[in-house]
Amino acid sequence: MEEHVNCQKYEHTPEHTHEHTHNHEHAHGHNHGQSPVVLFFVGLLLFIAGLLLHRVIGEFSNGLFFLVVVFSGYHVIGEGFGDTYRASVAAKKFVPNIHLLMTLAAVGAMLLGNFEEAALLILIFAGAHFLEEYAEGKSRREITNLLNLNPTEAQLLQADGTTKTVSVAKLSIGDRVKVLNGAQVPTDGKIISGTTAIDESSINGESMPKEKTVGDEVFGSTINGSGVITVEVTKDSSDTVFAKILQLVNQSQANLSPTASKIKQFEPRYVSFVLLLLPLIIIAGPFVFQWTWEDSFYRGLVFLISASPCALAASAVPATLSGISNLAKKGVLFKGGAFLANLADLKAIAFDKTGTLTAGKPSVTDFELVVPDAEPLVKEIVYNMERQSNHPLATAIVQYLKDQVTVRELLVENVIGVGLEATVDGNLYQISKPSVFQTVCEEMQTKQQRLANEGKTVIYIGCNQQVIGLIALMDVPNEQAKQAISYFRSQNVRTTMITGDAQLTGEAVGRTLGVDQVIANVLPEEKSKMIDEQKATYGIVGMVGDGVNDAPALVKADIGIAMGDGTDVAIDVADVVVMNNDLEKLSEAYRVSKRLNKIVWQNIIFSMAVVGILVVLNFMGLANITFGVIVHEGSTLVVIVNGLRLLINQK
């Protein structure tokens, strides 16, 4: 069995040291608070008043339109000049933004006396900007709704048996808390009394409640069912599973996709180019297009609006946040949008075996006797012998037989190097490895060899030194892993299982799962070398694991994927965490990644096409400020809504 450390859960620290460093800043969002929104609607009312008075008192209505620009556009103007100044000082070069373009266009329109168009420009741009922020905020709220589940109070048991309501932050390891039916479990702990069913969907995305009893772990933020339980605190409130999930959520929102980062880096260069072209277009207008100077200046303003990259800037961020939030609700946590975007580019994916593709513990696969009629008696004897042992194989056998037999007391001896022995009705029964028995019938030998070739561990059942049956056990592949591997192969992603098990055992599991390649007899320190070889052969490689020995390979891989039930170290260095050890969720993440990349490119192509069409129409004299603003900002809304589709599950 390969080396595997199975800690209770994980304590994730925010530091993430990765050989392939990704530092994609998300500097697109602006949190304006409530005041600009209120002023926006004040400006909207003034605009309506200006339209009603325009034919009656023209000059007065122009004053109202000017106030619209001031009230509805105060944050646009502030970010246009203020952010440009601050960014330029920091970068020691001119770093303009989209807001500056819109501000200059509005000022230019008013200089030409087009106050109504200037007001409309600011109103629609500011409104679209607020809607973009709302869209991004919706995605963030979808993710950070977890915060609403963060428990704040606990019922602390006192020495006299009474309870006292205390802050969760004041709980210490070893404290005992009572959790009433329907209440929230306040922190991570272990049940010391009571039985219940707990809804753990906030932790692992699993909708079905899980039965819990004395000795079982419970996790903060989960919801207790109908039973009343007493829980002993095992972790500080800042180290609970839920607290670590929130850390991952915060990381994912701060680290967005490479496309979003490139667009952000491209934006000031693009805006600078547009500002450079503006005077050239105005000067060239009368000479090339025979425009008047006033028309040329006006066409320059329309160009300023048409060429603004508003929709382009919104192409990636809302979509990436939507994809991350959708997967977070399903129990797949990404430490950044870069990893979600890159997942679709995987060429190969390697899996650790134990605890990742398999359950991580043995299960009985075969129970065969020479004389089948004796099965009820032999099963009863085997069960009552094995239940007195704490060996992992014994635990698996007891679990397999517990519903088939009757409990009886036997005097059992654990003979070192031999196995378990017990005398029942004058007969000596033994449960031992095959090498203990000198004479074995040909039928049992054949079965033992066949099962061993399938990678199973075989133990014999003996009666008076004669083998009367055998039990075969194996760390059984889980169904979700088989489906996930089948899916990745269908997407032409090469699958490899890396295991420390013997070649025979590894190949047997590999055949069951359908992986393309099995690499067995691998020492823990060799796993990262295997990832290097895979990267050199195939390109972008993912690694899935859960143990301490998987950590170097997770770091080495382009995308490291840790199982949520794995060790702290594996989860700390990974880029993606799959809760509930369900690899089907990884398949879903791959599908979302492909949709994300498709939607982002749709948005980029659409937004630049709209810019191109508007610029051409402007030079043809077929576009004005009103038309340019409506079409341009309309394209921004289309792009945002297209990105929000990732919040919806695709059937």
N, C-alpha and C positions, 0 to 999 in steps of 0.2 A: 504493500500500500504506500502510495507516495506521501511524502511529508506534507502534513496539513495541520495548520493551527486554526482551531475554530473558536474564536473568542465569542463572548456573549453577543455583543453588538459592536458598535464602533464609537470611537471618540475622535472625531475629525477635527484637525486643527486647520486654520485657514491658510497656513503656508502651503504652497504647492510648488515644489521644486521639480522641474520637468526639463528633460534634455532638449525637447523641442518647445522652446518658450513661445507662448502666444500672449501678446499684450495688446489686445484690441480695445482701445478706449471707446467708450460710448459717450460722446460729448454733444449729442444731438438734442437731448431733452432739456426743457426749461420748465421749472416749476414756478409759475407766475402767481399762484395763490388765487384768491377770490377777487381782489380789487380790479385787475385788468378785465376780467370777465364782466363785472358790473359796469365798468366804464365803456366796454364794448357795446353793451345794450343801451347805455345812455346815448352813445353815438348813433346807434341804429334808430332810436326814436328821433334824434335830431335830423337824421337823414330823411326819414319819412316826412317830418315837418318841413324840411327844405324842399322836398318834391312837391308838397301841397302848396307851398307859397311861391314856388319858382316863377309861375306865370303872373302872379300878382305883384310880388315885391322881389324882383330879381336880385338886386344888390343885397338885400337882407338874407335871402336864401343862400347866397354865396358865403355870407358870414356863418350861417349854420353848417354849410358843408365844410368850411374851414375848421369849425369846432369838432365835426365828425372825425376829421383827420387827427386832431389833437387828442380827443378822448379815446376813440376806438384804436388809434394807432400809436398811442404813447409808448406802449411796450415794443412795438415794431421799430419805432424811431430810436428808442433807447438801445435796443439790441443792435440796430443797424450801425449807429455811431459808436455806442459804448463798447460793444463786444469787438467791433473792428479795431477800435483804439487799443483796447487791452490786449487783444491777440497780436496786434502789430508790434506793440511794445515788447511783449514776451518773445516774439519770434524775431524781432529786430528787422522786420520787413513788412510790407503791406499785406495784410491778411483780411480781405473784405468778406462779407457774408451776404446771403440772399436778402436779409432784411434791409441792408444798405441799398441794394438795387431797387427794392420797392419804395423805400423812402425817397430816393432821388427821383424816381418816376412820379411819385405823388407831388413832390415839390415842383418838378418841371411842369406837370399838368396845371398846377395852380398859377405858375408864372405865365402860362399861355392863356389864363382865364378860364380853364376847364375845371372849375372847382367841383362840379358834380362828378366828373369822371375820377378826379383825385380821391374824392370821398368814397366812391364805389370801389375803387382799387383797394384802398386801405380796409374797407369793411370786409370785402370778400377774402383778401389775403389774411387778415387777422382772424376771420371766422374759420378759414381752412386751417390756419395754424393751430387754433384752439381744438378743432376737430382731430387734427393729427395727434396733438398731445393727449386728447381723450382716448384715441385709439391705442396709443402706446400705453397709456395709463390703464386701459381696460385689460390689456395683456398682462401688465404688471400686477393688477389686482387679481387676475385669475391665478397668478402664481402665489402672491402674498396673502391670499385669503387664508393661507395656513396660519398667518399671524393671529387671526381671530380665534383659532383653535388653541392658542398658547395658554395653558392653564395658569391661573394667578393665585388661587387659594387651595388649601388642603385642610382636611380634618385630621389634625394630629392627635394621636392617642396619648392620654396622660397616664401616669402611674396608677391612678385610681380607676381606670377604665373609661373615664369620660373623654370626650373629644373637645378640641379647641381649634377654632378656625384661625389659620396662620397663613402668611404669604408663602408661596412655593419657594421663593428665594431664600427663606429662612430655614428650610428643611436641611437636615444633615444626614449623611450616610449612616444607616443604622436606625433612624427614626421609623416609627410605625404609623401608618395613616389608614384611616377607614375610608373605603370608597363605596358609596351607596349605589343602589340600582339606578341606572340612567345617568349617573354622574360621570364627570371626566376624571380619568386617571391623572393625578397631579404631576407625577414624575416617574422615571424608570425605577423599577423595583421587582421584588419577588413576592409572590403570594404566600402568606404563611397561614392563612385560614380562609375557608370559603371556596365556592365553585361558581363559575359564571361563564358567560359568553361575551367576548369583547370585540367591538367594531374597531379594526385596526386600519381602516381605509386612509386615515390621515398620514399613516406611516408608510404603508406599502401599496396603496391603491387597490387593495383587495376588498371587494364589496361584502363578501360573506363573513359574518362574525366567527371568531375562533374560540373554541371551548378552552377554558383555563381552569386549573385547579392548583392545589398546594404544590409549591416548588416551581411553578411555571413563571416565566418572565412576563412582565407587563411594561407598557411604554407610555410615557407622558403624552397627553393630548388625545389618546384613544378613549373610546366611550364604553363604559361598563354597561352590561346588559341587565338582566333581571335579578342577578344574585348580588349579595353584599360580601365584599372581600376585605381582608386586612392585608396591607402590603408593606413590606420592609424596604425602605429606600436604599438603593444600591449605587446611585449616581448623584452627583451634584447637579442642580437644575441647569447649570450652564453646559453640562457635559452630556445631557440626554440625547437620545436619538433624534428627537424632534428639534432640539436646539441646533444640532449639526445639520439637519435638513434645511433649516432657515439660513444657516451660513452658506450652504450650497446655493440656495435660491438667490441670496444677495450677490454671490459671485457670478451667477449666470446672467444677472441683469446688468452687471458692470462690464462684462466681457462679451462683446457681440461679434458678429461674423466678419471674416476678412473682407467680404464685399462691402459691408456697411462701413468698415474702417477706410477702405480705399475711396469710397464715395465721399466720406468726410474729408479725407486728405485732398481729393480732387476738387471739392467745392470752392475753396478760395482761389485756386488757380483758374478755374472756369469763370468765376465772377470777375477776377482781374482781367481776363481776356475779353469778357463782354464790355467791361468799363473802358478798356483800351480801344475796342471797336467803335464805341458810341460816338466819340468826336469825329472819327473818320467817316462814319456813316452820315453824320450831320453835315460835315463839310462837303462830302461827295454828292449829297442829295441834289443840290441845284445844278451841278455840272453833269452828273451821270444820268439822273432820272428827271431832270428839268422840274424839280420841285421848287416851290418858293422857300425862302429861309424858314418861314413859320411852319410850313408843311414838313420841311426837312427835320426841324427840331421835334415836331410832333411824332414823325415816323421813328425818330431816334428813341423817343420815350416808349412807343409801342414795341420797338425792338428790345428795349431794356426789360419790359414785362415778359414778352414772348420767350426770350432766351433765358430767363431766370430758371435755375434748376430745382424748383420747388418739388415737383413730382419725383425727380431723380433722387433728391435727398430723402424722400419718404419711401423709396423703393425697397429697402432692406430691413430697416429697424422694426417697424410694426410687424412685418412678417416673421422675423427671427424671434421676437418676443412672443408672438402668438404660438409658434412651434414649440418653444421652450415651455410655455405655460401649459399647453395641451399635454405634453409628455409628463410634466411634473405632476399633474393630476392623476396620471396613470402609474406613477411610481418609477419614472425614469428621470433622474436628475442630472442635468448637464452643468458643468462648471463654467460654461461660456458658450455663446452662440457659435464661436469658431469651430468647436468640436461637433456641434449639430450639423453645421454646414458641410464640414469635411467628411462626415460619416458616409455620405452618398458616394464619395470617391474611393472607398475601400476597394482594394484589389485582392486582398487576402485577409483572413481573420484566424487567429490561433486561439485555442481554448485550453486552459488547464482542465484536467479530467475531474479529480476528486472535489466534490462540492460545487462544481461549476456545471459540468455535463452530467454528473451523477449526484446522488443524494448525499454523498460524503460519509455514508455509513452502510454496513452490509445488510442485505436482506436475504431471506431464504428463497431460493428459486426452485429447489428440487428436494423432495423427501420421499425416498424409495426404500422399500423393504423386500427381502428375499421371499418372505411369506406375507402377502398382503392382508390375509385374514387377521394377522396379529397387530394390525395397525393401531386400533384404538388403545390397546394396552401399552404398546411401545411408545406411542405419542405421549401418553399420560406419564410414563416413567421418565422419558426424556425431558418433558416440560418441568417436572418436579425436581429433577436433578439440576437442570440449567438455571432455574430461578434462584438457586442458591449461589450462583456465580455472578461476578460483576464484569466478566470479559465481554467486549463488544459483540463477539459472535454469539455468546450466550444470550445477550440482550435481544439480538435479532431473532434467535430461535424461540425465546419466550414470547416475543411479540407475534410471531407467526402462529404459535400453537395456543395462545391464551383463550381463544373462543371455542376450542375443540376438545378441551380436556377438563378433568376434575382435579382440584387441588388436594394433595395429600402430603403428609409429612414423611420425608425419607432422610435417612442418615447418609450424607454424601461426603466423600473424601476427595479433595483435590490433590492428586498425586503429581508432584512436580516432574515435568518431562513426559508425562503420560496423558493426563487428562482427568476427567471426573469418573469416579467409581461409586457404586451403591449396590447393596445386596437387597434384592426384593424377592420374597417367597423362596429363599434359598438359592437364587440365581444371581451371579455376579454380572452386573451391567456396566459397560464402559462406553464413554463417549470420548474418542481420541483421534489423533491424526493418523492417517493410513500407515505410516511407518511403524506404529506400535504393534500392529497385528502381523503375526508370522504367516498365517495361512488365510488366504482369501479366495473365495470361489471365483471362477472365471467370469461369471455374470457381473459380479460386483466390480471386478478389476476392469472389465470393459466399460462399464458405466462410469467408473471413477476417471478413467483415461479420457473418455469423451467429454465429461464435464470439465476436467482440468484444461483440455484443449479449448474450451469455450471461455477460459479465463476465470473459472470459478474456483473457490476454495472448498475442498471436500473434506468432511470429517466422517469417520465410521462410527456406527453403533454396534457394539459387541455384546454378546451374551455368552458367558462361560468361555471366553477366548475365541468365539466364533463370530465372524461379521454377519450381522443379520439385516443391516441396512446402512444407508448413507444419507447425509444431509449436505446439500451444496448451497453455498452462499456467494453473494456477489454484491459489489457496490453498483446498484442497478442504474442504468441511464434513465433520466427523467424524460417524460413525454414532450415537455416544452422544448427541451434541448434538441430532440430529434426533429421537431417541427421547424425550429429556428435554423438548424443546419440545412434542412431541405430547402428552406426559403433562400438562404444565402447562396446555395449552389444554383438555384434557379436564376439568381441575379448575376451569375458568373463570378461570384466571389469565392476564391479558393479557401477551403476549410481545412484546418490542421488541428489535431489533438496532440498536445505535448504532455507527457506523463512520466513519472518516475517509476511506474510499474514495469514489470517484465514485458517483453515484446509480445508474448502470447496473450497476456491479459489485456494489454493495450489494444491489440488488433481485434480481439473479441468484442471489446466495447466499441471500437471504431466501426466494425462491421454493423453492429446493431444501430448505431447512430447514422451511418452513411457518410462519414467524413471522407474527404479526398485523400488525406494523408495522416498516418499515425507515426509520431516520433516517440519512442519508448526509451526506458532506461536513462532518462535525462536527470542529471543532478540539478538541484535548485540553482546553483550558480551558472549552469549552462543554458538556462531558459532565455536569458537576455541575448546570448550569442545566437540562439535559434531565431530570435526576432530580427537580429541584424541580417542573418542569411535570407530570411523571408523578404525583408525590405529590399535587399540587393536583387532578389530574383523577381519579385512581383510589383514593387512600388509601395503605395500607401498600405500600411498593415495595422490592423487592430489586434489587441490582446485582451482576452477575458480571463480573469482569475479572481481568487478570493483569499489566498493565503499569504503569509509573510514571504514565503519563497517565490511568490509571483511578483512581488513589488519591483524588483529590478527590470523584469520584462515589461511590466505595465509602464514604467518610465521610458523605456527604450522604444516602445511602440508609438506610432503616430497618434493613435487614439487608444488610451488605456481605459478598460472597462472593468469596474469592480462589482462583485455581487454584494448586495446590501447586507447579507448575513455573514459576510466575510470579516477579516481582521481589520483593525484600525489602520494598520500600515498600508494595506492594499487600497483601502478606500481613500486614504490621505493622498496618495500619489496618483490615483486614477483621474481621468478626465470626465468619466461618466459613471454614475452609480445606478445599478438596476436593483430596485428594492424587491423583496420577496423572492429573490433568486429565480425569477421567471424570465427565461431567455426569449420567450415569445414577445416580451415587451421590447427587447432589443430589436427584433424584427420590425416592430411597429415604429421604433425610433428611426430605423433605416428608411422606412417608407415616408415618414414625415420629412426626413432630411432631403429625399429626392423631390418631394413636393415643394419644400422650401426653396431649393435651388431653381426649380422650374418657375415658381411664382416670382422670385426676385428678378430673373432674367426677363420674364414677361413684363414686369414693371419698368425695368431699365429701357427695354426696346420701345415700349409704349410711350414712356415719358419723353424720350429723345425724339421719337417720331412726331409727337405733338409740338415740341419746340421747333422742329424743322418745318412743319406745315405752317405754323403761325408766322415764322420768320419770312417764309416765301410769300404768304398772303399779304404780309405787311409791305414788302417791297413792290407787290403788285397793286398796292393801294386799296386792298379789300378788307383790311382789318383796322379797327380803331381800339382805343384803350378799353372800352367797355367789353367789346368782343374778346379781346386778348385776355383780359382778366377772367372773364367767365369760363372760357375754354381752358385756359392755363390752370386755374385753380380747380376747375372741374376735373381735369386730368389727375391732379394731386389727390382728390377724394377717391377717384377710381382706383388709384394705386394703393391707397390706404385700405379701402374695403377689400381689394384683392388679397392683400396681406393678411387681413383678419380671417380669411377663409380657413387658415390653419388652426383656428380655434375650434373648428367644426371637424368632427371625426368623419373620415371618408369611408364609405361602405365598400 
